[in-house]
Amino acid sequence: MELLFMEPVFKEAIWGGTKLRDVFGYEIPSDTTGECWAVSAHKNGDCRIDGGKYDGTLLSSLWKEKPELFGNYPGDQFPLLVKIIDAKNDLSIQVHPDDAYAKIHENGSLGKTECWYVLDCEPDTDIVIGHHAKDHEEMESMIREQRWSEFIRKVPVKKGDFFQINPGCLHAIKGGTLILETQQSSDITYRVYDYDRLSDGKPRQLHVEQSIDTIVAPFEETVTKPVAVKVSGAVQTHLVTCEYYSVDKFDIDGVFSKDFKKYFTNVSVIAGKGSVNGIALETGSHFIVPAGFGECRFEGRMSLICSNPE
Ligand code: ZN
């Protein structure tokens, strides 16, 4: 059995920049590249396996044809999506639906629960998480009357912060932020407000009605308390466990061995370099550890973000 290395898919965006090239060395399509879909089998950005026995195979095909690689995890699609987001400029103020709403209104799609690990950000940057409306009625009127400064809740952000964003939580990544996002495999975003920006001369589409349907009011903060534990060769920080995924960070210095065991595990190298079972790793490498793979022996100085479905 072998590790499944990913060939990322890139997405251009009006708010994107060049950090995916500058920091990770990827060949990006333009100087406004917003997203690297690093581990994805979503139809809008399906990664191919890079090297080995399955070289060139789409992750979605492997999921269908070799379910044993994923521990026969239930469901008709690969459930997670790992992205790196380079927000040179602000992303729209947005919200995502849950599974139940998406199933009815978005043609059977999954909903979108996501979480962010802040890889880097400029000084004095903030992000939008939640809102200040006291109930559904006030939320609706604040949106319809475009009282954005009153409505939007901003929080300061710094490198190493972690946020869990549940469906119904209003949010926006602001310019100057580089994020690794682990999410359900979904591409459904409802834009509430886009700063009246133009894309190709036209404002981008908003989804005001769906947003009003979806935003939870009053806002309920989800507090995660990452706990760092020293293990042999690494510091493990458990970031979150929710209904859809579990996410951990490993800061490796030396030799660190791990048997991930549960179903399959997505691994992203977010800093440094080294190797896994003798295969070279560098910042920006992404791979899946298949179910039953056994021990991964990491060596080097590097930080990993790992996720697996729960
Ligand atoms: Zn989002």
Boltz pocket constraint, residues with backbone or C-beta under 6 A from the ligand:
constraints:
  - pocket:
      binder: B
      contacts: [[A, 94], [A, 96], [A, 114], [A, 171]]
      max_distance: 6.0
